[in-house]
């Protein structure tokens, strides 16, 4: 065995997944995630893609 301990998570695969664009299943466009604030002040994350 080697002297180095192997990481349990593959860091290169994780960063590759983060940089890959998420695509919509219905139209195929890139999904934009934005924070929306309701009139009452509640914050929520929304995915914008097919909305006009």
Wavefront OBJ file of the C-alpha trace (Angstrom):
o trace
v 0.000 0.000 0.000
v 1.087 3.547 -0.568
v 1.733 5.974 2.262
v -0.892 8.494 1.070
v -4.483 8.203 2.200
v -6.907 8.274 -0.710
v -9.757 10.768 -0.572
v -13.228 9.239 -0.361
v -14.661 11.833 -2.745
v -13.441 12.414 -6.274
v -12.806 16.157 -6.254
v -12.188 16.354 -10.008
v -15.530 14.710 -10.753
v -17.318 17.055 -8.342
v -15.866 20.188 -9.935
v -16.661 18.832 -13.395
v -20.291 18.331 -12.396
v -20.478 21.879 -11.018
v -19.151 23.462 -14.218
v -21.437 21.410 -16.450
v -24.559 23.386 -17.386
v -27.871 21.953 -16.261
v -30.288 21.655 -19.160
v -34.079 21.669 -19.119
v -35.717 18.310 -19.790
v -38.561 19.836 -21.834
v -36.903 22.510 -24.008
v -33.164 21.746 -23.700
v -32.143 25.290 -22.723
v -29.852 26.177 -19.828
v -31.677 26.548 -16.502
v -31.054 29.819 -14.653
v -31.524 29.739 -10.878
v -32.535 33.049 -9.287
v -33.657 34.129 -5.842
v -37.203 35.490 -5.791
v -38.625 37.505 -2.899
v -42.386 37.430 -2.378
v -44.330 40.529 -1.251
v -44.439 39.081 2.274
v -40.640 38.877 2.337
v -40.232 35.120 1.910
v -37.209 34.194 -0.190
v -37.207 31.239 -2.569
v -34.936 29.890 -5.277
v -36.634 29.626 -8.678
v -35.513 27.859 -11.825
v -36.140 29.939 -14.926
v -36.155 28.217 -18.264
v -39.407 27.852 -20.191
v -41.070 30.799 -18.438
v -41.631 33.906 -20.519
l 1 2 3 4 5 6 7 8 9 10 11 12 13 14 15 16 17 18 19 20 21 22 23 24 25 26 27 28 29 30 31 32 33 34 35 36 37 38 39 40 41 42 43 44 45 46 47 48 49 50 51 52
